[in-house]
Structure formats: structure tokens, C-alpha cells
């Protein structure tokens, strides 16, 4: 095959990895916030969630490319902003 085909496939693979890490960052951020808010409100669980999320970010820093890490952090940051700043709805009592 001509070398241009390999270059195109490599570019497509990088774009798919970028989008996948973006979605993974969104999911990991949402999951961390969901467990942090709706789980048991003990400090041990909250520390475990924080350390697990920080450990994931550290592992991705070491084992992935800079582009994939950037996509993950964009996704996680967006999840923290979108779902983290949202105020919980107060249930109104029906009369």
C-alpha cells in the first residue's frame, strides 16, 4: 500500500482516540461527582473517590500521549463544570 494510506489511517486513529478520551473524561468526571454527592457521606469514601480520580489522571499522564491526556482533561473539566455547578432541584411538596 502507498505510504499516504498509512498516514491517513494514523490520523483517523488519533482523532478517534481524541474523541474517545473526551467521552471517557466526561464519563469519569460525571461518575466521580455522582458518587461524591449521592454516595455515603463519609469522609473515607470521599477521599477514596478523590484519590481514585487523581490516580487515574496521574496514570493517564504517564501512559498516554499529550493529545489523549488533553482530551481527557477537557472532558473531565467539562463534566465538573456542567454537573458540578448544577444546583440540586428542591422537590416541592404537593398539596
C-alpha angles and dihedrals in degrees: 000000000000117000092243090068091058090049092051092048091049091051092049091049091052092050092049090049089050093052092043093053090047091055091043090052091051091050095046092048092048092047093050092050092045094052092042093055105031101032126086108306096232121129092231092061093045091051091048091052092048094046091046092052092045090047090052091052091048092049091049090050090056101038107034137061121265092252093054091046091050091051091049093050092047090052094045092046092050090050091050091050098043100041099022097057095043112109115227113252115249112229111234118221113243116227 
